[in-house]
């Protein structure tokens, strides 16, 4: 991000799908799957979110890396857009991409690294939760740290930006809009004086109507922070924050910290409403009990449902044996529990709840590829659909996009692959 200049963010470049070295192709797979591959010559792309407007045109956000050092080995127009000249060493930069309904690229713009998108059909506006790698000076200490950024843009990629400034690394994980205010969910390294990696979750409330100018960079809009709520425990290790379930006027989420030295997880469940954070007791105990009292229980997914149930997908760390689906009521009485055999480690396995109350789980199959496993609400397997994607790829943005469609983005860290692909699964 160090090469990105603030003054350049309103620049966007129209790029056709016929660019040399850049392709978006549809690949025939299983009858239920449509796949779109995004490739740029000399670059690796990781897309984090994809949201469509009322015309089914798409905005995609994420991060792009130059993986070829020499300028001649990289796409010319992407080089120009990101001001990459000569030799470049694997520099990560944010990217915005708009496409039509068939994922043919319309525009590309440089940006901060987008994580989450919300679309407002009335204002015809996208709100993006993103990250900026800044250089901070706190007291006598100077260090680099992640800071949240909120971007409002449209399909023409005309954008405005507001920055959240915290005196420590603060990584945006989710955003929600409440009338004229925004809630930003982060994982934050609050007590970083001794360079510890221990993190908490924070919920930061801001409004684009309450901002000030940065003292040193006077043309940057900075939020006046309306409130900050942090999780109370001083757990060891990096924090994992589940998807946030919104039910009525409350937000439910689970956190998990793994102490790398003891290999023990600290798991918690919280409810946030009216600027008050409440821990829901017994969650960790029931989770541990259901996993044979292991201290190393990893949470893959958590949802609080409109039917007043808690649904958790979890596994014991470093095990290839099984992953466990559990449904409880709000008093943690177990309503349904199913142990699902694994074919590989379950670190990246994902789950979504479908509008018809069925469940989709993404897990590795016996051939070393990702499969979509569709279950009914009683967790009886209805269908397994092979994605055709190697489990060396990492799944991202696994979500239900309509009553009958599931989306998942996959990216790979293998430099020779430099591949990012998006799949739509038709459940009809």
C-alpha positions as CSV (number, residue, x, y, z in Angstrom):
1,X,0.0,0.0,0.0
2,X,3.0,2.4,0.4
3,X,2.9,3.3,-3.3
4,X,-0.7,4.3,-3.2
5,X,-1.2,8.1,-3.0
6,X,-4.4,9.4,-1.5
7,X,-4.9,11.9,-4.3
8,X,-5.1,9.1,-6.9
9,X,-8.1,7.3,-5.5
10,X,-10.6,9.0,-7.6
11,X,-8.8,7.9,-10.7
12,X,-10.4,5.0,-12.5
13,X,-9.6,3.3,-15.7
14,X,-12.0,1.7,-18.2
15,X,-10.6,-1.7,-19.2
16,X,-12.2,-4.1,-21.7
17,X,-12.2,-7.8,-21.3
18,X,-10.0,-8.2,-24.4
19,X,-6.9,-6.9,-22.6
20,X,-3.8,-8.9,-23.3
21,X,-3.0,-11.0,-20.2
22,X,-6.4,-10.4,-18.6
23,X,-9.3,-12.8,-18.9
24,X,-12.6,-13.4,-17.3
25,X,-13.8,-16.8,-18.6
26,X,-16.7,-19.1,-17.9
27,X,-15.7,-22.7,-17.3
28,X,-18.1,-25.6,-17.7
29,X,-18.2,-27.8,-14.6
30,X,-21.0,-29.6,-12.9
31,X,-24.4,-28.7,-14.3
32,X,-25.2,-26.7,-11.2
33,X,-22.0,-24.5,-11.3
34,X,-21.0,-21.5,-13.4
35,X,-17.4,-20.4,-12.9
36,X,-15.7,-17.1,-13.7
37,X,-11.9,-16.9,-13.6
38,X,-10.1,-13.5,-13.0
39,X,-6.5,-13.4,-14.2
40,X,-4.1,-10.5,-14.9
41,X,-0.7,-11.1,-16.4
42,X,2.0,-11.0,-13.8
43,X,-0.4,-10.4,-10.9
44,X,-2.1,-12.4,-8.2
45,X,-5.7,-11.4,-7.3
46,X,-7.6,-12.1,-4.1
47,X,-11.3,-11.0,-4.1
48,X,-12.9,-10.6,-0.7
49,X,-16.5,-9.6,-1.5
50,X,-19.0,-9.3,-4.4
51,X,-22.3,-7.5,-4.3
52,X,-24.8,-6.9,-7.2
53,X,-27.1,-3.9,-7.7
54,X,-30.7,-4.0,-8.9
55,X,-29.5,-4.4,-12.5
56,X,-27.4,-7.4,-11.5
57,X,-24.2,-5.5,-12.3
58,X,-21.5,-6.3,-9.8
59,X,-18.9,-4.6,-7.6
60,X,-16.0,-6.7,-6.5
61,X,-13.3,-5.7,-4.0
62,X,-10.1,-7.1,-2.8
63,X,-6.3,-7.1,-3.1
64,X,-3.9,-7.4,-6.0
65,X,-0.2,-8.3,-5.9
66,X,2.5,-7.9,-8.5
67,X,4.2,-11.4,-8.6
68,X,6.5,-10.7,-11.6
69,X,9.3,-8.4,-10.7
70,X,10.0,-7.0,-14.2
71,X,7.6,-4.4,-15.6
72,X,7.6,-6.1,-19.0
73,X,6.2,-9.3,-17.5
74,X,3.1,-7.6,-16.1
75,X,-0.1,-6.3,-17.6
76,X,0.6,-2.9,-19.1
77,X,-2.6,-1.1,-18.1
78,X,-2.6,-2.6,-14.6
79,X,0.9,-1.3,-14.2
80,X,-0.2,2.2,-15.3
81,X,-3.3,2.2,-13.1
82,X,-1.3,1.3,-10.0
83,X,1.8,3.4,-11.0
84,X,4.0,0.3,-11.0
85,X,7.3,1.0,-12.8
86,X,10.4,-1.0,-13.2
87,X,11.1,-3.7,-10.7
88,X,8.4,-4.3,-8.0
89,X,8.6,-6.7,-5.1
90,X,5.2,-8.3,-4.3
91,X,3.4,-5.2,-3.2
92,X,-0.2,-5.6,-2.1
93,X,-2.7,-3.0,-3.3
94,X,-6.5,-2.6,-3.1
95,X,-8.6,-3.0,-6.2
96,X,-12.2,-2.2,-7.2
97,X,-13.8,-4.0,-10.2
98,X,-17.2,-3.5,-11.7
99,X,-18.7,-6.0,-14.1
100,X,-22.0,-6.6,-15.9
101,X,-24.4,-9.4,-14.8
102,X,-22.2,-11.9,-16.6
103,X,-19.0,-10.8,-14.9
104,X,-17.6,-9.1,-17.9
105,X,-15.3,-6.3,-16.6
106,X,-16.5,-2.7,-17.1
107,X,-14.1,-0.7,-14.9
108,X,-11.2,-1.2,-12.6
109,X,-9.9,1.4,-10.1
110,X,-7.2,1.4,-7.4
111,X,-8.4,1.7,-3.9
112,X,-7.8,0.5,-0.4
113,X,-8.2,-3.3,0.4
114,X,-11.9,-3.9,0.5
115,X,-13.3,-6.5,2.9
116,X,-17.1,-6.0,2.9
117,X,-19.7,-4.3,0.7
118,X,-23.2,-3.1,1.4
119,X,-25.5,-1.9,-1.4
120,X,-28.2,0.7,-0.9
121,X,-30.7,0.5,-3.9
122,X,-32.4,3.7,-2.9
123,X,-29.2,5.8,-3.0
124,X,-27.7,3.5,-5.7
125,X,-24.6,3.5,-3.6
126,X,-22.1,0.9,-2.3
127,X,-20.6,1.2,1.1
128,X,-17.2,-0.6,1.4
129,X,-15.4,-1.5,4.6
130,X,-11.7,-1.5,3.7
131,X,-8.2,-1.4,5.2
132,X,-5.3,1.0,5.0
133,X,-1.7,0.2,6.1
134,X,-0.6,3.4,7.9
135,X,2.4,4.6,9.7
136,X,1.6,5.6,13.3
137,X,3.4,7.5,16.0
138,X,2.1,7.0,19.5
139,X,4.2,8.6,22.2
140,X,7.8,7.6,21.7
141,X,6.9,4.7,19.5
142,X,6.6,4.6,15.7
143,X,5.2,1.6,13.9
144,X,3.0,0.4,10.9
145,X,-0.5,-0.7,11.5
146,X,-3.8,-1.5,9.8
147,X,-6.6,1.1,10.1
148,X,-10.2,0.9,8.9
149,X,-11.5,2.9,5.9
150,X,-15.1,3.4,4.8
151,X,-15.6,4.1,1.1
152,X,-18.8,5.1,-0.6
153,X,-18.9,4.6,-4.3
154,X,-21.2,3.8,-7.3
155,X,-20.9,1.8,-10.5
156,X,-18.9,4.6,-12.1
157,X,-16.4,4.3,-9.2
158,X,-16.8,7.9,-8.1
159,X,-15.8,7.6,-4.5
160,X,-15.6,9.3,-1.1
161,X,-13.5,8.1,1.8
162,X,-13.4,8.4,5.6
163,X,-10.7,7.0,7.9
164,X,-10.9,5.5,11.4
165,X,-7.8,6.4,13.4
166,X,-6.8,4.1,16.3
167,X,-3.5,4.1,18.2
168,X,-2.9,0.4,17.3
169,X,-3.5,-2.1,14.5
170,X,-7.2,-2.3,13.9
171,X,-8.4,-4.8,11.2
172,X,-11.9,-4.3,9.8
173,X,-13.9,-7.5,9.6
174,X,-17.5,-6.5,9.1
175,X,-19.8,-3.4,8.7
176,X,-23.4,-2.6,9.2
177,X,-25.5,0.5,8.5
178,X,-27.9,1.9,11.1
179,X,-29.8,4.8,9.6
180,X,-27.1,7.6,9.3
181,X,-24.5,5.7,11.4
182,X,-22.1,2.7,10.7
183,X,-21.0,-0.1,13.0
184,X,-17.5,-1.4,12.3
185,X,-16.5,-4.7,13.7
186,X,-12.8,-5.2,14.0
187,X,-10.1,-7.4,15.5
188,X,-7.7,-5.1,17.3
189,X,-4.3,-5.3,18.9
190,X,-5.2,-2.9,21.7
191,X,-2.4,-3.6,24.2
192,X,0.6,-3.7,21.7
193,X,3.2,-1.9,23.8
194,X,5.3,-5.0,24.1
195,X,4.6,-6.1,20.5
196,X,2.3,-8.8,21.7
197,X,0.0,-10.5,19.2
198,X,-3.0,-10.6,21.6
199,X,-6.2,-9.3,20.1
200,X,-9.7,-8.2,21.1
201,X,-12.8,-7.5,19.1
202,X,-14.1,-3.9,18.9
203,X,-17.4,-2.4,17.7
204,X,-16.8,1.1,16.5
205,X,-19.8,3.5,15.9
206,X,-19.2,6.4,13.4
207,X,-21.2,8.7,11.1
208,X,-20.2,10.3,7.9
209,X,-21.9,13.5,9.2
210,X,-19.5,13.7,12.1
211,X,-15.9,14.0,10.8
212,X,-12.8,16.2,11.1
213,X,-9.7,16.8,9.0
214,X,-6.5,15.0,9.7
215,X,-4.0,17.2,11.6
216,X,-1.1,16.4,9.3
217,X,-3.0,15.5,6.1
218,X,-5.6,18.2,6.2
219,X,-7.5,17.0,3.1
220,X,-8.3,13.5,4.7
221,X,-11.7,13.1,6.4
222,X,-11.4,11.3,9.7
223,X,-14.4,10.0,11.7
224,X,-15.3,11.5,15.0
225,X,-15.7,8.2,16.8
226,X,-19.1,8.1,18.5
227,X,-18.5,5.1,20.7
228,X,-16.1,2.1,21.0
229,X,-17.0,-1.1,22.7
230,X,-14.4,-3.8,23.2
231,X,-14.6,-7.5,24.3
232,X,-13.6,-7.8,28.0
233,X,-11.3,-10.8,28.1
234,X,-7.5,-10.5,27.8
235,X,-7.1,-13.8,25.8
236,X,-3.8,-14.8,24.3
237,X,-3.2,-15.0,20.6
238,X,-4.7,-13.7,17.4
239,X,-8.5,-13.4,17.4
240,X,-10.9,-15.0,14.9
241,X,-14.2,-13.2,14.6
242,X,-17.2,-15.1,13.2
243,X,-19.7,-13.7,10.8
244,X,-22.1,-11.4,12.6
245,X,-25.7,-12.4,12.8
246,X,-28.2,-9.6,13.0
247,X,-31.5,-10.6,14.7
248,X,-34.1,-7.9,15.5
249,X,-32.0,-5.0,16.8
250,X,-29.1,-7.1,18.1
251,X,-25.9,-8.4,16.7
252,X,-24.5,-11.8,17.7
253,X,-20.9,-13.0,17.1
254,X,-18.4,-15.5,18.4
255,X,-14.7,-14.9,19.0
256,X,-11.9,-17.4,19.3
257,X,-8.3,-16.8,20.4
258,X,-5.7,-19.6,20.0
259,X,-2.7,-19.5,22.4
260,X,0.1,-20.8,20.2
261,X,2.2,-21.9,23.1
262,X,-0.4,-23.9,25.0
263,X,-2.6,-24.8,21.9
264,X,-5.7,-23.8,23.9
265,X,-8.6,-21.9,22.5
266,X,-10.6,-19.2,24.4
267,X,-14.1,-19.1,22.8
268,X,-16.8,-16.6,23.6
269,X,-20.3,-15.6,22.4
270,X,-21.5,-12.0,22.5
271,X,-24.7,-10.0,21.9
272,X,-24.3,-6.3,21.0
273,X,-27.4,-4.1,21.2
274,X,-28.0,-0.4,22.1
275,X,-24.2,0.1,22.4
276,X,-24.0,-2.6,25.1
277,X,-22.0,-5.7,24.8
278,X,-23.2,-8.8,26.8
279,X,-21.4,-12.1,26.9
280,X,-23.8,-15.1,26.6
281,X,-22.7,-17.6,29.3
282,X,-22.1,-21.4,28.8
283,X,-21.2,-21.1,25.1
284,X,-17.6,-22.2,25.6
285,X,-18.5,-25.0,28.0
286,X,-21.1,-26.5,25.7
287,X,-18.7,-26.2,22.8
288,X,-15.9,-27.9,24.7
289,X,-18.2,-30.7,26.1
290,X,-19.5,-31.5,22.6
291,X,-15.9,-31.9,21.4
292,X,-14.9,-34.5,24.1
293,X,-13.6,-31.7,26.4
294,X,-10.8,-30.7,24.1
295,X,-9.0,-27.4,24.8
296,X,-8.4,-26.9,21.1
297,X,-11.9,-26.3,19.7
298,X,-11.9,-24.2,16.5
299,X,-15.1,-22.4,15.4
300,X,-15.6,-22.6,11.6
301,X,-18.9,-20.8,11.5
302,X,-21.5,-19.4,14.0
303,X,-25.1,-18.2,13.3
304,X,-27.9,-16.9,15.5
305,X,-31.1,-17.6,13.7
306,X,-34.5,-15.9,13.6
307,X,-35.9,-19.1,15.2
308,X,-33.9,-18.3,18.4
309,X,-31.4,-21.1,17.8
310,X,-27.6,-21.0,17.8
311,X,-25.9,-23.0,15.0
312,X,-22.2,-23.8,15.2
313,X,-19.8,-25.6,12.9
314,X,-16.6,-26.6,14.8
315,X,-13.7,-29.0,14.9
316,X,-10.8,-30.0,17.1
317,X,-7.5,-28.5,15.9
318,X,-5.1,-30.6,13.8
319,X,-7.7,-33.3,13.4
320,X,-8.7,-34.9,10.1
321,X,-11.3,-37.1,11.8
322,X,-14.5,-35.1,11.8
323,X,-16.2,-31.7,11.9
324,X,-19.3,-31.1,14.0
325,X,-22.6,-29.4,13.3
326,X,-24.5,-28.3,16.4
327,X,-27.9,-26.6,16.9
328,X,-29.0,-25.5,20.4
329,X,-31.7,-23.2,21.8
330,X,-30.7,-20.0,23.5
331,X,-30.3,-21.9,26.8
332,X,-27.8,-24.2,25.0
333,X,-30.0,-27.3,25.1
334,X,-28.8,-29.4,22.2
335,X,-31.5,-29.8,19.5
336,X,-29.4,-31.4,16.8
337,X,-25.9,-32.6,16.6
338,X,-24.1,-34.3,13.7
339,X,-20.5,-35.4,13.3
340,X,-19.4,-35.1,9.6
341,X,-16.4,-37.2,8.5
342,X,-13.4,-35.2,7.1
343,X,-11.1,-35.9,4.2
344,X,-8.6,-33.3,5.2
345,X,-7.9,-30.7,7.9
346,X,-11.0,-28.5,8.5
347,X,-9.3,-25.2,8.9
348,X,-11.0,-23.6,5.9
349,X,-14.3,-25.5,5.9
350,X,-17.3,-23.1,5.7
351,X,-21.1,-23.3,6.2
352,X,-24.1,-21.2,5.3
353,X,-27.8,-21.4,6.1
354,X,-30.1,-21.2,3.1
355,X,-33.4,-19.4,2.9
356,X,-35.3,-22.7,2.8
357,X,-33.6,-23.7,6.1
358,X,-31.3,-26.2,4.4
359,X,-27.6,-26.1,5.1
360,X,-24.6,-25.9,2.7
361,X,-21.1,-27.0,3.9
362,X,-18.0,-26.5,1.9
363,X,-15.4,-29.2,2.7
364,X,-12.7,-31.2,0.9
365,X,-13.8,-34.5,-0.8
366,X,-11.9,-37.7,-1.2
367,X,-10.3,-36.5,-4.4
368,X,-8.6,-33.5,-2.7
369,X,-11.1,-31.0,-4.1
370,X,-13.7,-28.7,-2.6
371,X,-17.3,-30.0,-2.6
372,X,-20.5,-28.4,-1.7
373,X,-22.5,-30.7,0.6
374,X,-26.2,-29.8,0.8
375,X,-28.2,-30.9,3.8
376,X,-31.8,-30.5,4.8
377,X,-32.7,-28.9,8.1
378,X,-32.4,-32.3,9.9
379,X,-28.9,-32.6,8.5
380,X,-29.7,-35.4,6.1
381,X,-27.4,-35.2,3.1
382,X,-29.3,-34.3,0.0
383,X,-26.5,-33.9,-2.5
384,X,-22.7,-33.5,-3.0
385,X,-21.6,-31.3,-5.8
386,X,-17.9,-31.3,-6.8
387,X,-16.6,-27.8,-7.3
388,X,-13.6,-29.0,-9.4
389,X,-11.4,-26.7,-7.4
390,X,-8.3,-28.1,-5.6
391,X,-8.3,-27.7,-1.8
392,X,-5.0,-25.9,-2.2
393,X,-7.3,-22.9,-3.0
394,X,-8.7,-20.9,-0.1
395,X,-12.5,-20.3,-0.1
396,X,-13.6,-16.8,0.5
397,X,-17.0,-15.1,0.6
398,X,-19.1,-18.3,0.8
399,X,-22.7,-17.0,1.0
400,X,-26.3,-17.3,-0.2
401,X,-27.0,-14.6,-2.8
402,X,-30.6,-15.5,-3.6
403,X,-33.2,-18.2,-2.7
404,X,-31.6,-20.5,-5.3
405,X,-28.0,-19.5,-5.6
406,X,-24.8,-19.8,-3.6
407,X,-21.6,-18.0,-4.3
408,X,-18.0,-18.7,-3.4
409,X,-14.7,-17.0,-4.3
410,X,-11.5,-19.1,-4.3
411,X,-7.9,-17.8,-4.5
412,X,-4.6,-19.6,-4.3
413,X,-1.3,-18.6,-2.8
414,X,0.8,-20.7,-5.2
415,X,2.7,-18.1,-7.3
416,X,2.7,-20.2,-10.5
417,X,-1.1,-20.4,-10.4
418,X,-1.9,-16.7,-9.9
419,X,-5.5,-17.6,-10.0
420,X,-8.8,-16.2,-8.5
421,X,-12.1,-17.7,-9.4
422,X,-15.7,-17.2,-8.5
423,X,-18.4,-19.9,-8.6
424,X,-22.2,-19.6,-8.6
425,X,-24.0,-22.7,-7.6
426,X,-27.6,-23.0,-8.9
427,X,-29.8,-25.0,-6.5
428,X,-32.8,-25.3,-8.8
